[in-house]
Amino acid sequence: MSLQEHLSPSRIVFLEAGIDRDEAIQSLVTAAFGEVPGVDEQRIRDLVFDRERSLSSCLGDGIAVPHAVLDDPFESVLAVGISHDGIDWDTDTHGRVHLVILLVSGRMDHLRILSEVAGLLKDPERAKMIVAASTQTDVYRLFQSNLSTADSKKGDGRRALSRLTFQRAREIAQDLERGRLLLHADAIDDPEFVMELVQDRSIMVVTATPELYKEEFGDAIDIIPIPFKGIRRSTHVQFALLFLLSQGRIAHDDVIVNVYGVPESGMLDSIRLTHIGSELEFPMDLQAGRIPSDVTNHVLTRVLQIAGELAAEGREGKAVGTLFVLGDYENVRELTRQLIMNPFRGYDEIDRNILDPSLEETVKEYSRIDGAFVIRGDGVIESAGTFLTAAPPEEELQSGLGARHAAALGVSGATNAIAIAISESTRKISIFHAGRRILFM
């Protein structure tokens, strides 16, 4: 579903200079609900303010996403505010906010739409163009339009190289008995060019912006949404394959011919072959959608995305190591104790869900604390700074495994949880399940 379905030009507001955070939120609530009969505007405003007082909705980079959840069935609504002068959003160091996106939704759709908004705003050029837009209609169009198309058409040389690379990848896949071609479309991010290359559903196409393709071509090509954006392209390939394997889209015996490039570069320039059985030691109970029953695919992929960004970027320029434990919380909790006061204790579950994009910076900041994040299968963060008491049997302890990875190995062996560890020294990611390391990248 497109974000445009929750937005209308009338709910796009150019905010006056000099207004503060509360006045901006008030303006958006009024724009969204001022003329809607039967809606308690005051109640919605109070819910947004209560959420803002407990946890800032500022995402950084001049963007804030205040939001409220209604327990009763409710059609989700977005409103957008643009401030050219900027708003002092909070006392933190986020700087002034120029783009405010208000979301009011029912509990069922809330986190999904928040994730879609965050995915849209991962593209810094799109956010800049939204802020620079001069009319409500222009802003509305930017919540759907493909901004990278022009870049991908800058030179015929890029397209020519992309065609050559793609054609060679297709030939390789055809020559292999179990070869399957996988196009990582975010390198070119141009639906028309992608359609020209793949032509039909015989080739898998992965992208972080599926709405650009679905609305243009429907089911004419095999578009698979992958919630990984802004990470190194080599890591992106591994994450995409891991996701496809967990969804049952690829099999143990397949040889995947990946064709890809630098995201948003407008060019395909690389081919990489991956034999799933030998390079992704992924156990059968995690394949074909059979990850531990209480861990949703959205939660697994969201944590992998954050882990990938932490591994690639660190925190404030410094490498960090941390550990995420997902699922089987009732058994995991028996093997934990706090190293520090639990920073997530006392918050409503909806306010501490890993799927909420406004928590991303909080999670990344707490990643510098010793101990693990313990996360339920539905994404609720139960604790951070948590010591894991489960230790692997001595005969299973791999040579050279540090304390963090040993803890991951131990808890994954004693429970049905998935443990994802980031090495501070190597910036590599290890995934543990059933008492063994199943993936290293």
Steps between C-alpha positions, in 0.01 A plus 500: 500500500635844403551767764297727273190304598533639853585855388325773303621842378266670747692337788830655389582817692771761446569602860543862597839629610565514872258231615611243755462120511160498673358758260624297204333185631179695567501630142536149358231350722263777389593448133436128534182499706365855527221436250444129568168446682494274803875515568616618842779735394595580861542131585730446202704808587540378859615156383762653273625732774513215755710292261729797429559570868606139566717456191601756239381423147792687344688266265787738435593656163228762547212249513244421771218244489258563789234232523211358700334159518126454541373172641168517316481423124626808322595591144864607508569866425821684410554875510817680392645826625788689338696772677759680292637683805508187716349415837684448831352155563663402828797583719708220350767547237281403202500856363203677344218305340384594150272206416227376736289195412207428731358147506178407680395139451345190647718255683499243218653729234707733712844342490470397136428857389773640725745262334384612155548865595848427633586310182388793286710744700813285483556678169646838608442653155129426521475668841684807367267523201192472722623787717588707192163442329285811459150354465288239674466308174878481454543365853224246446664371182835463676347244734483265205720618215833343412772757562786299362363458149661818377834402649485160332451669161791740523711309253446226249831353617351395834207330334722333245724358774194395700354316200832327434538397866142377519526304175819327617334413833201355314730283286681370808170412670380318188824297485466376859280202582349666806577858402253774592542864409442762769495869409569747783298785353595776745824549309308651209168579675322561169185288448486548124859392452456203734194393300699534178767267642293226665187510276306235695471311832777251428759717678485597869531873569571623854455860605450716809240707308251245361220755471680664206470177302169362625303808402671529161499136391285307752591132492667508159840447662599312816562783749612395848515773767818492709513731805874570474616841391805713565742211565804382307411325179691180583314473830175580322547198273541264796206648688280474191591134454437429867158662474410310180607172658287561808205573270548181302570693179836330446617148588803329651624372160460826309788700359395864507647732238479843662524801272536826691680831541546788740150596624351794306806523275290441189721211393536124529869420515544177700414129474532267797424128514375349825446128551241502777590161646870576543503874574186539712509231766136557578326217691180355363284621789577858398427440133176525307353737755559265795688740721413458869124531515492814713754699294339683212686554174460877540674492838784279378566715196471825699760382752727384217466842340600680820784252557625557147501877546679473836761267352559730203482839673571438869394777732641853474778367282603222739443126455248343736426144599162391626261207520131458416301201631170442318206285603417228755491771767350289778799264490759770426394710800596215734859528375546875548581764755549874462845658490336844526154639568285383210448814285184358338322409820171679564423606143187380321569212262400706197767756595784247521450295187803455276277559195443860608750707295518769768674246726785437256729768640419392857593140423820607327595719795440220751707265283808652664391358836633160605242225484228386262172628366227246582215527250174308485396334177245774432771768524443630853836583661492353848844615614842637409828471689406141582747231610436151362583221743475213251842368400564254219648157583878511491514261205275733298696815576674593178862608513540877498139571599479805728270547799221665299495226237530229765193646672315499166597139441393403852158666501417367153583149617301519823189654341328531164617860461703651217810693609662764276844617609714783361875481550656829606844401372403363156159667444371161388152368580438148629159336527452213747218250530464156656842526665707574191605786280289479185616811318811719506527815291 
